[in-house]
Amino acid sequence: MKGLNGKAAIVTGGSRGIGKATVERLLEEGVNVLFCGRSEKTGLEALAGFREKYGDRVFFVARDMGDKDTPELLVSKARELFGEIDFLVNNAFPFTAKALDATYDDWVHAFMAGPGAYARMIAEFVKQRQRKKGAIVCISSISGHIAQPLRWTYNAAKGAVKQLIRCAAMDLAPDIRVNCVSPAWVWTDEVAKATPDGTRESAPQAWSEYHLLQQLQEPRQIAATIAFLLSDDAAVITGHDLYADSGYLAMGPEGLGKTANFAGSE
């Protein structure tokens, strides 16, 4: 992809899942990367794997995005390592999913470690760098677009991401593009927790019925979408929520028409 090689990026939550796949894709494209994660053990294991393949162009720091000083420290560390930063990928996000049982602390955590941390990372990215041009991608979700049972905190926080990137795209134009990606069901350890026994086979409807493409998405596929939005190939895209969802949000209650009475009528 154009405009990635030799640049520098921060990826939050890059130790596993979509974040880890994004770090790898950016390294493949020649980007130098600083990533963070809450678990030092998991992060260092990921770092060792990356360095074995890509050398010392990648770095890790153990940080929690819910901590007040994390955004400033992350951006400062990236500037120390790379001199300048071109890209920011806001990926780390709490999976707090509660409804009537949500406490005050649950709501504070969902928003301040989620869209609040995204916003503060964007602010630090803009504040600390000198380079004029840049690009930012935030990870949202199909959950920010639909209602799901007992998920007030998560869905509300994800829904806030779209409005955040629109406002940021307006205020940072024309030099910094800001977009978000809304994946559907992606096979990660968090999705595995939602299945009956932790395997793909135990929840076949997640791909055979919920997506037009009838496949469970892979982290590397979402990572490719993120890399595209950062690249010069997406130079005219900003303030946009890209549905990287295999057709999930295009479907209505009739789904693929397998059981609906009128879906296949002539």
N, C-alpha and C positions, 0 to 999 in steps of 0.2 A: 504494500500500500504506500502511496506517495506521502512524503513528509513526516515519516516516523523514524527512519534510521538516524541514529546519532542524537536523538532527543532524550529528555529525561522526564520521568513520571513518578507520581505517588499513587499507590493503590492501597486503599484501606481494606482491612479484612482479607488480605492476600494469602493467608496460610492454608485455606481450604476452599472447596466449592468453586463458585463463579469467580471469586477473587483470585484464587490460585491459578485457575485457567487463564485469567486475564494477564497475570504477571507473566506466565509462560508465553502467551501469544505476543505480548509486547517485546519480550526478550528475543523471540524469533524474528521480530521485525527490526531488531537492532536498537531498541529503546533501553536506556539505563533505568533501573527501577528501584525505588525504595518502597517496601510494603510493611504493613503492620498487622498485628493480631493480638488477641488477649493472652493466648497461651504461648509462653516462651518455648516450651518443648515442641509444640506443633510447628511454630514458626521456624525454629532452627532446623527441624527436620526438612521442611520445605526448602529452606535456604540451601541446605547441603545438596539437595537434589538439583536445584537450579544451578548452583555454582559448578557442579560436576559437568553440566551440559553447556553452560554459557559463560563460565569464568566469573571474574569479580565485578561484573557490571550490575549486580543485584545485591541489595542489602535489606536487612530486617531489623525492626525494633518492636519490642513487646509493649504495646500500648492499648488501653481501653478507650474507645471513642466516647464513652460516657463520662470520662474524666475531663474536668474543665480546661486543663492546660494542654491536653493532647494536640489539638490543631496547631497551636503555635509551635510546640516542640517538634512535631512531624515536619512542618514546612521548613523550620530552621535547620533540622537535620538534613533534609534534602538539599537545601542550598549549600550547606557545608560540604556535602558529598559531591554535588554536581555543578555547583556554581550558579546554575539557573534551573528552573523547572518549566517545562512546556505543557505538561498534561496532569490532570487530576482525575482519578477515578474514585468516586465516593461509592463504596460497596458495602462496608461493614454496617449492619443494621440489626437491632434486636428482634428476636422472634417472639416477643411478648404477645400472646394472643389471649386476651380476656375480654369479658363483656360486663355484665352487671356486677361481677365479682372483682372488677379492676379497682385497685386502691389508688390513692393519690400518688404514691410512689411508683406504681405501675405506669400511670399516665406520664409522669415526669420522665421516667426511664425511656418509655417508648418514643417520646418526642425529642428529648434532649440527646439521646444516644442515636437517634434516627435522623429525621429531617433537620433538627437543631444542629447536630454535629455536621451534617452535610453543609448547612449554611455557614457555619463557623469555619469549616475547612475552605470553602470558597472564599470567604473574606480574608483568611490568612494567605491563601494562594495569590490573591490579588495584591494584598498589602506588601508582602515580602519580596516579590519578584520584580525585576527590572525590565525583562523582555516584554515587548508589546503584545505580540501574538500568542495565542494559547487556545486550549480546548479543555472542556470539562464534561465528564459523563457521570451521571448519578444513576444508581440502580433503583428502579421502582419495582412494580409487580402488577400482574393482572388483579391482585387483591386490592389495589388502589382504585380499581374501576368497577368492581362488582361487590355485592353483598354476599358474605359467607357467614355461616352460623357461628356465634360465640367468638367473633374476632374483631371486636370494636377497636381495640388498641392498635393492633397490627395494620388493619385495613385503613384506619383513619390516618395513621402515620405515613403509610405508603401513599395514600391519596394526596397528602400534603406535598410530596416530592414534585409532582407535575406542576403545581402552582409556583413552587420555589424556583424551578428551572426556568419557567416563563419569565418571572420577574428578574432573575439574575441575568438571563439572556438579554433582556431589554437594557438593563443598567450597564452591562459589560460590553455591549455592541459598540463599534463594529469589530473590535480586536479579539475578544475572547468569545468563542462559541460555547454555549451551554445546552446540553441535551440530556434526556434520560431514556432508559431502556426498560420496558415492562415485559419480563419473561413470564411464561406460564409455568407448568410443572417441569422442573429441571432436576435430573437425578443427582442429588447431593446427599450428604449425611443427614441434613435436616429433613429432606423429603423422605428418606428411608425411615426416619422415626415415625412418620405418619402412616406407614404401611403396617399391615397386621404382623408380619414377622421380619421386617427389615429388608425384604427382597422385592425386586421389580415384579416378579411373578405373582406375588400376593396381592397386588393391586392393579390388575391389567386395565381396568377402566381409566386409569390415569393417562394412558396413551391411546387406547383403542377407541375411547368414546369422547374424551375431553378436547381433543385436538383434531383439526381438519386433516393434518398430515399424519394422524394416527401413529405418532411416535413420541416417546418421552424425550424431552430435550436434554442435551448433554452440555455441561459447563463450557466446553470448548466452542460450542456453537454460539453461545451468548458472548463469549470472549471475542469471537471474530466480529460480531456486531459492534461491540465496544471499540475495538481497534479501528473499524471503519469510521465510526463517528469522530474519533480523535484525528484521523488522517486528513490530508488535503483532498482526498477523494470525496469527502463530505463537506467541502468548503462552503456550500450554500445552505447547510442545514444547521439551524439554531432555534432554540425555544421549542424543540420538538420532542414528543414522547413516542419512541419507536416501539411498536408492538412486536417484539421478538418472541412470539407466542404460538407459532405453528398453527395459527388460525383460531386459537381459543376464543378470543373476544369477538370474532366474526360470527360465531354461532349463537343461536337463540335457544329457547327451552326445548326445541325439538331435537337438538343435538345433531347427529349425523343422519337422523331420519330412520334409524333402525326400528324404533318402537312407536314413533308418532303416526297417528292415523292418516294424516294428510300430507306428510312430507314428500311422498313419492307420487302424489296424484297427478294424472295427466290432464 
